[in-house]
């Protein structure tokens, strides 16, 4: 018998024994709540007018920079959308051109095959020169 086959049943038996030895009312017992931490009250400090003015100036600069960035983002998106539409239009035109070329080739080949068949049948006017 291998060591693994021996240890697994023993480990299971030990786990079961530990579970069985737990008191039946363990789930019903209430846990102790941790002591509440003391809540600190915020201290307000009067700031000098120069600090308040400087903060207001910096906030206004940041707001202007954010507005400029949003406008630039909108312009970039509009340019991207226009470029994407132009690319899609170009692809559609290329596909239409390729389809027309394929149809022209198929028509020319069909005419050529008909001319060859007519030539072989004796119509010398349709034979290649």
Phi and psi in degrees as GROMACS dihedral restraints (atoms count N, CA, C in turn):
[ dihedral_restraints ]
;  ai    aj    ak    al  type     phi  dphi    fc
    3     4     5     6     1   -79.0    20    10
    4     5     6     7     1   162.6    20    10
    6     7     8     9     1   -63.7    20    10
    7     8     9    10     1   -37.1    20    10
    9    10    11    12     1   -64.5    20    10
   10    11    12    13     1   -42.1    20    10
   12    13    14    15     1   -66.5    20    10
   13    14    15    16     1   -25.0    20    10
   15    16    17    18     1   -82.8    20    10
   16    17    18    19     1   -41.1    20    10
   18    19    20    21     1   -77.1    20    10
   19    20    21    22     1   -32.4    20    10
   21    22    23    24     1   -63.0    20    10
   22    23    24    25     1   -49.1    20    10
   24    25    26    27     1   -63.1    20    10
   25    26    27    28     1   -34.5    20    10
   27    28    29    30     1   -66.3    20    10
   28    29    30    31     1   -43.9    20    10
   30    31    32    33     1   -63.5    20    10
   31    32    33    34     1   -39.6    20    10
   33    34    35    36     1   -66.0    20    10
   34    35    36    37     1   -40.8    20    10
   36    37    38    39     1   -64.9    20    10
   37    38    39    40     1   -40.5    20    10
   39    40    41    42     1   -65.8    20    10
   40    41    42    43     1   -43.8    20    10
   42    43    44    45     1   -61.5    20    10
   43    44    45    46     1   -43.6    20    10
   45    46    47    48     1   -63.9    20    10
   46    47    48    49     1   -40.0    20    10
   48    49    50    51     1   -64.4    20    10
   49    50    51    52     1   -40.4    20    10
   51    52    53    54     1   -66.0    20    10
   52    53    54    55     1   -40.6    20    10
   54    55    56    57     1   -66.5    20    10
   55    56    57    58     1   -39.5    20    10
   57    58    59    60     1   -69.8    20    10
   58    59    60    61     1   -28.4    20    10
   60    61    62    63     1   -82.5    20    10
   61    62    63    64     1    -7.9    20    10
   63    64    65    66     1   -69.4    20    10
   64    65    66    67     1   144.5    20    10
   66    67    68    69     1   -62.1    20    10
   67    68    69    70     1   146.6    20    10
   69    70    71    72     1   -67.5    20    10
   70    71    72    73     1   -28.4    20    10
   72    73    74    75     1   -95.1    20    10
   73    74    75    76     1    16.3    20    10
   75    76    77    78     1   -62.5    20    10
   76    77    78    79     1   -35.4    20    10
   78    79    80    81     1   -73.4    20    10
   79    80    81    82     1   -26.0    20    10
   81    82    83    84     1   -84.7    20    10
   82    83    84    85     1   -21.2    20    10
   84    85    86    87     1   -66.8    20    10
   85    86    87    88     1   142.6    20    10
   87    88    89    90     1   -86.6    20    10
   88    89    90    91     1   142.7    20    10
   90    91    92    93     1   -85.6    20    10
   91    92    93    94     1   151.6    20    10
   93    94    95    96     1   -74.4    20    10
   94    95    96    97     1   136.5    20    10
   96    97    98    99     1   -82.1    20    10
   97    98    99   100     1   140.6    20    10
   99   100   101   102     1   -67.7    20    10
  100   101   102   103     1   151.9    20    10
  102   103   104   105     1   -64.0    20    10
  103   104   105   106     1   139.8    20    10
  105   106   107   108     1   -70.5    20    10
  106   107   108   109     1   136.2    20    10
  108   109   110   111     1   -77.5    20    10
  109   110   111   112     1   147.4    20    10
  111   112   113   114     1   -69.2    20    10
  112   113   114   115     1   132.8    20    10
  114   115   116   117     1   -90.9    20    10
  115   116   117   118     1   124.1    20    10
  117   118   119   120     1   -84.4    20    10
  118   119   120   121     1   138.0    20    10
  120   121   122   123     1   -88.5    20    10
  121   122   123   124     1   136.8    20    10
  123   124   125   126     1   -68.1    20    10
  124   125   126   127     1   143.6    20    10
  126   127   128   129     1  -103.8    20    10
  127   128   129   130     1   126.6    20    10
  129   130   131   132     1   -98.8    20    10
  130   131   132   133     1   135.8    20    10
  132   133   134   135     1  -120.2    20    10
  133   134   135   136     1   131.2    20    10
  135   136   137   138     1   -69.8    20    10
  136   137   138   139     1   129.8    20    10
  138   139   140   141     1   -98.1    20    10
  139   140   141   142     1   148.5    20    10
  141   142   143   144     1   -65.7    20    10
  142   143   144   145     1   154.1    20    10
  144   145   146   147     1   -61.0    20    10
  145   146   147   148     1   -32.8    20    10
  147   148   149   150     1   -65.6    20    10
  148   149   150   151     1   -36.2    20    10
  150   151   152   153     1   -68.7    20    10
  151   152   153   154     1   -42.6    20    10
  153   154   155   156     1   -63.8    20    10
  154   155   156   157     1   -43.7    20    10
  156   157   158   159     1   -63.1    20    10
  157   158   159   160     1   -42.9    20    10
  159   160   161   162     1   -63.7    20    10
  160   161   162   163     1   -41.3    20    10
  162   163   164   165     1   -63.9    20    10
  163   164   165   166     1   -42.7    20    10
  165   166   167   168     1   -63.0    20    10
  166   167   168   169     1   -39.8    20    10
  168   169   170   171     1   -64.8    20    10
  169   170   171   172     1   -45.0    20    10
  171   172   173   174     1   -65.8    20    10
  172   173   174   175     1   -38.2    20    10
  174   175   176   177     1   -63.9    20    10
  175   176   177   178     1   -40.7    20    10
  177   178   179   180     1   -65.2    20    10
  178   179   180   181     1   -40.7    20    10
  180   181   182   183     1   -63.3    20    10
  181   182   183   184     1   -42.7    20    10
  183   184   185   186     1   -65.3    20    10
  184   185   186   187     1   -41.0    20    10
  186   187   188   189     1   -63.7    20    10
  187   188   189   190     1   -40.2    20    10
  189   190   191   192     1   -65.9    20    10
  190   191   192   193     1   -41.0    20    10
  192   193   194   195     1   -65.2    20    10
  193   194   195   196     1   -40.5    20    10
  195   196   197   198     1   -64.7    20    10
  196   197   198   199     1   -40.6    20    10
  198   199   200   201     1   -64.0    20    10
  199   200   201   202     1   -42.9    20    10
  201   202   203   204     1   -63.8    20    10
  202   203   204   205     1   -39.1    20    10
  204   205   206   207     1   -65.6    20    10
  205   206   207   208     1   -41.7    20    10
  207   208   209   210     1   -64.1    20    10
  208   209   210   211     1   -39.4    20    10
  210   211   212   213     1   -64.9    20    10
  211   212   213   214     1   -40.7    20    10
  213   214   215   216     1   -65.3    20    10
  214   215   216   217     1   -40.2    20    10
  216   217   218   219     1   -61.7    20    10
  217   218   219   220     1   -41.0    20    10
  219   220   221   222     1   -65.7    20    10
  220   221   222   223     1   -41.1    20    10
  222   223   224   225     1   -65.2    20    10
  223   224   225   226     1   -41.0    20    10
  225   226   227   228     1   -63.2    20    10
  226   227   228   229     1   -40.8    20    10
  228   229   230   231     1   -65.9    20    10
  229   230   231   232     1   -40.8    20    10
  231   232   233   234     1   -63.1    20    10
  232   233   234   235     1   -41.1    20    10
  234   235   236   237     1   -66.0    20    10
  235   236   237   238     1   -40.5    20    10
  237   238   239   240     1   -63.0    20    10
  238   239   240   241     1   -45.6    20    10
  240   241   242   243     1   -61.6    20    10
  241   242   243   244     1   -40.7    20    10
  243   244   245   246     1   -65.1    20    10
  244   245   246   247     1   -43.1    20    10
  246   247   248   249     1   -65.1    20    10
  247   248   249   250     1   -39.1    20    10
  249   250   251   252     1   -64.7    20    10
  250   251   252   253     1   -42.9    20    10
  252   253   254   255     1   -64.1    20    10
  253   254   255   256     1   -41.6    20    10
  255   256   257   258     1   -62.3    20    10
  256   257   258   259     1   -40.8    20    10
  258   259   260   261     1   -64.8    20    10
  259   260   261   262     1   -42.9    20    10
  261   262   263   264     1   -64.7    20    10
  262   263   264   265     1   -38.9    20    10
  264   265   266   267     1   -64.3    20    10
  265   266   267   268     1   -40.2    20    10
  267   268   269   270     1   -65.0    20    10
  268   269   270   271     1   -42.7    20    10
  270   271   272   273     1   -63.1    20    10
  271   272   273   274     1   -42.9    20    10
  273   274   275   276     1   -62.5    20    10
  274   275   276   277     1   -40.7    20    10
  276   277   278   279     1   -65.3    20    10
  277   278   279   280     1   -40.4    20    10
  279   280   281   282     1   -64.9    20    10
  280   281   282   283     1   -40.2    20    10
  282   283   284   285     1   -66.8    20    10
  283   284   285   286     1   -39.1    20    10
  285   286   287   288     1   -65.3    20    10
  286   287   288   289     1   -40.9    20    10
  288   289   290   291     1   -64.1    20    10
  289   290   291   292     1   -42.1    20    10
  291   292   293   294     1   -65.2    20    10
  292   293   294   295     1   -39.2    20    10
  294   295   296   297     1   -65.5    20    10
  295   296   297   298     1   -40.1    20    10
  297   298   299   300     1   -65.2    20    10
  298   299   300   301     1   -42.9    20    10
  300   301   302   303     1   -62.4    20    10
  301   302   303   304     1   -40.7    20    10
  303   304   305   306     1   -64.2    20    10
  304   305   306   307     1   -42.6    20    10
  306   307   308   309     1   -66.1    20    10
  307   308   309   310     1   -41.6    20    10
  309   310   311   312     1   -61.8    20    10
  310   311   312   313     1   -42.7    20    10
  312   313   314   315     1   -62.3    20    10
  313   314   315   316     1   -44.9    20    10
  315   316   317   318     1   -62.6    20    10
  316   317   318   319     1   -39.3    20    10
  318   319   320   321     1   -67.7    20    10
  319   320   321   322     1   -43.4    20    10
  321   322   323   324     1   -64.3    20    10
  322   323   324   325     1   -40.0    20    10
  324   325   326   327     1   -66.8    20    10
  325   326   327   328     1   -41.9    20    10
  327   328   329   330     1   -61.7    20    10
  328   329   330   331     1   -41.7    20    10
  330   331   332   333     1   -64.0    20    10
  331   332   333   334     1   -43.4    20    10
  333   334   335   336     1   -61.8    20    10
  334   335   336   337     1   -45.1    20    10
  336   337   338   339     1   -62.7    20    10
  337   338   339   340     1   -38.5    20    10
  339   340   341   342     1   -66.5    20    10
  340   341   342   343     1   -40.3    20    10
  342   343   344   345     1   -63.0    20    10
  343   344   345   346     1   -42.1    20    10
  345   346   347   348     1   -63.6    20    10
  346   347   348   349     1   -44.4    20    10
  348   349   350   351     1   -63.7    20    10
  349   350   351   352     1   -41.4    20    10
  351   352   353   354     1   -67.0    20    10
  352   353   354   355     1   -39.1    20    10
  354   355   356   357     1   -62.5    20    10
  355   356   357   358     1   -44.9    20    10
  357   358   359   360     1   -66.5    20    10
  358   359   360   361     1   -26.9    20    10
  360   361   362   363     1   -80.7    20    10
  361   362   363   364     1    -8.0    20    10
  363   364   365   366     1   117.0    20    10
  364   365   366   367     1    -5.1    20    10
  366   367   368   369     1   -82.4    20    10
  367   368   369   370     1    93.5    20    10
  369   370   371   372     1   -71.0    20    10
  370   371   372   373     1   -15.8    20    10
  372   373   374   375     1   -71.0    20    10
  373   374   375   376     1   -19.1    20    10
  375   376   377   378     1  -102.2    20    10
  376   377   378   379     1     4.9    20    10
  378   379   380   381     1   -78.5    20    10
  379   380   381   382     1   147.9    20    10
  381   382   383   384     1   -67.1    20    10
  382   383   384   385     1   147.7    20    10
